[in-house]
Amino acid sequence: MTRKRTSETDLVVSGAGAAAPVRRKAAARPRAKRAAEPQTLAAAPAEPEIVAPQADAASSVYAPSYQEIAALAYSFWEARGCQGGSPEEDWLRAEQALLSQSSFATA
């Protein structure tokens, strides 16, 4: 019959109640900070770029701020008598109202 082999790293606990050796965690190595890589600037174009007016108009789309939406949604809740309803519905209604106002103003 063959014997089971044991490795040296196996812990052996004796019946006499001896405490098992404490394994220590490896100390965390501090990470080396990367130096900021210098960004190379592209050469300036010889001719200025021509920007189409449609591209400029598309980038100036109005988006209501969080505070504007919150104030309008709160006013909807107050108009209801500060009772019932859904805060989510008030919020969505306020967003839609502000977006529709801005689309009329830009048109």
N, C-alpha and C positions, 0 to 999 in steps of 0.2 A: 504494500500500500504506500502511495506517495504522500508526502507531507505538504501541507499548504505553506507556501512561502509568504513571509511577511516582509514588508519594506521597512526601512529605517524611519520613515516619516509617519508611520502609524502610531497612534497614541495608545498607550497601554495604561489602563487604570487598574490599580491593585485593589484587592478586596479590603485593604486596611484603611480605606477612606482617604488615601493621599489625593491631594488636589492635582488636577491635570495641569500641565504646563500652559501658561497663557501665551497664545500666539499674538504676536505684534503685527499691526498693519504696517505696510511699507509707508514711509513718510512721503507725503505728496510733494512732488517736485514742482517748484514754482515754474510757471510757464514763461518762456522767454517772450518778451514783447517785441512784436515786429516793428521795425522802423517804418514810418510812413513812406510808401514808395513815391518818389517824385513823379508827378504827372507831366507827361510831355505835352506841350502845347502844339496843336496843329498849326501849320503855316497858314497865315491869313490869306484868304482867297484874293486874287488880283482884282476881281470884279465883285461889286456888292450883290448880295442875293436879292432877287425880286420876290416879294411876298404877295400872293394873290389876296384880294380883299375878302374873298369867301373864307379863306383859312383864318384870317384875323377875326372875323365875325363869329366863327364856330368856337374859337377859343375863349370868347367872352360870354359864355353861357352863364346866366345867373343861377346860383344855387343859394337858397335861403340858409341862413346860419342856424345853428342849434338854438340860440337864444330867441331868434325871431319865431321859429316854429313853436318853441315852448310857450312863449308869451301868447301866441294866437290860440294854441290848444287850451291853455289855461282860461282864456276869455270864453272859449266855447263851453268849458265846464261851468264857469260862473254864470253864463247865460242860461244854462239848464237849471240853475238854482243850487249848484254845488251838490247835486245828488245824481246817483245812477250813471248810466252810460258806460262807455268803455274808454279808458285812456288811450288805447291803441287807435281806436276809431277817431278820436279827437286829434291825435297826432297826424294821422294820415290825411284827415280832412284839412288840417292846417297846412300841411305840405302842399297839397293840391291847390288850395286857395292861393298860397304865396307864389307857386309856380305859374298859375294861370294869370295872376296879376302882372308878373314880370313879363310874360309872353305878350300881353296886351300893350305893356309899356314900351317894349322894344319894337313892336310892329308899327 
